[in-house]
Each structure stands twice: as C-alpha cells, then as structure tokens.
C-alpha cells in the first residue's frame, strides 16, 4: 500500500517538475522564483477578460461604473505611471491591454485581473481618504498579482493537488468520500499558506513598482495603518483578508524601504 502511495506522490512530483518556470525577473526587492504553472497564460487572460467585461456591463447597467470623473482620472493617472515600470519584472507587461475603471461602491476593494484589467472600488479611496501615493501602493500590489500570475499558479497548484489526490485514492482503494476529505485537507492546510505567500510577494514587488513610478513607498505604512483602523477589530477589508499579520507586514515594508527609496528619489528627479 505504501508503494502505491509513493507512486502517486511520484506522479505528482513529475507534474510539478514539468510545470516549474518563472514569470518575472528580479528587481531590487527580489521578484524571481520558480512557479508551478500547468495552464497557459492565454487561457487565464481570456477568462479574466471575459469576467472583467461582464463586471463592466453589469456595473454600467446598475449605473455604478465610472460615475466619479475626478476619481477615475486619479486612478488612471496613477496606473499610467506604474504600467511602464512593469517592464522591470516582465518585458511583455507594458504591452498588455491595460484597462482601469472605478465602481461606485462602499466596498474597500481593488483588484487586477490577468492581463492588466484593473478595478478600483470608490469606497476604498473615499472611506480611507487615500492619497495618490497610497493609491499607488494598492495598485502596485494588485498589479503584482497579475505580473506574477498568482491566479495561474493557484489554479495549477489545485490541478496538481487534485490529480495527486485522485491517483492516490484510486491506488489505495479509497472511496470518493475519502478523496473529497483529502481535497478539503489540502485546501485548509496548503492553499491558505500559498495565498499568504502570494500576498507577501505582492506587497514586496508592489512597493518597488510604487517607488519606480515616482510615488512615495513610505505610504505603504500609512495605508496599512488606515486599513487596521478601518477593520475596527472586526476583520480586514475584503482585498486584504488573506494577508500576513499586520506586524509582519509592517516589518517587511520597513525593511525594504532602504532598497526602494533611492528608486523613488530618482524617479521624482526625472519627473
């Protein structure tokens, strides 16, 4: 029985090795590592574009899309400064079909889908009274998820885990209930850890993007302080729900500031 289980693990290992590659180069904060990527970028970008188009259509129908012209101009200006800087990590990224829109909603939320489809919720900026520097920190973070293809990586991890579970269950003679239980265990024990690792990576690379675009990376500290206050002890805002503990995050930001501040100062001189 152990021999069959070892075979299942070996199959999963072969899948992992076959799919390991990297999506980005390393900046001053270090942005290069091997990732398990079993699905294509094109497929994830296609799915992202479809989801984004539906969100735009639904929001337009509700009358909540881009209602605040001044806010829309602000976030598009910030994005316009960050987008060229993505070439540091990916040469192809500046050529993506970038889109930036704003939904009028009290939610404290923002995201960037694969391929550069950005959405900012007005509540995030207005409720927290974000400066342009703080908006840049948020946007740099969300853009990093797209640069590093975290969605593609998560899907690949789920595919590999599901394959290993199904093969192992079959070889060990387990029923579907046992396989489902194993899948649940994987989600509980592994997926959350990877998600938090992705968030830490997005914080790190996003900080460099912020600085290179000429926005003050020290705003990451004030942004986090506002987020803590907004949580009111009742949980983090939605787009930060799986992020590292606040103490660890602030320490990471402060440790990286000496590396990225020269980039910010250089960018400011060139503006």
Secondary structure, DSSP 8 states (H G I E B T S, - for coil): -HHHHHHHHHHHHHHHHHHEE-S----TT-----EE--S-HHHHHHHHHHHHHHHHHHHHHHT-BS--HHHHHHHHHHHHHHHGGGGGT-TTGGGS--EEEEE--S---EEEETTTEEEEEHHHHHHTT--HHHHHHHHHHHHHHHHTTHHHHHHHHHHHHHHHHHHHHHHHT--HHHHHHHHHHHIIIIIHHHHHHHHHHHHHHHHHHHHHTT--TTHHHHHHHHHHHHHTTS---GGGTT---HHHHHHHHHHHHHHHHHHHHHHHHH-
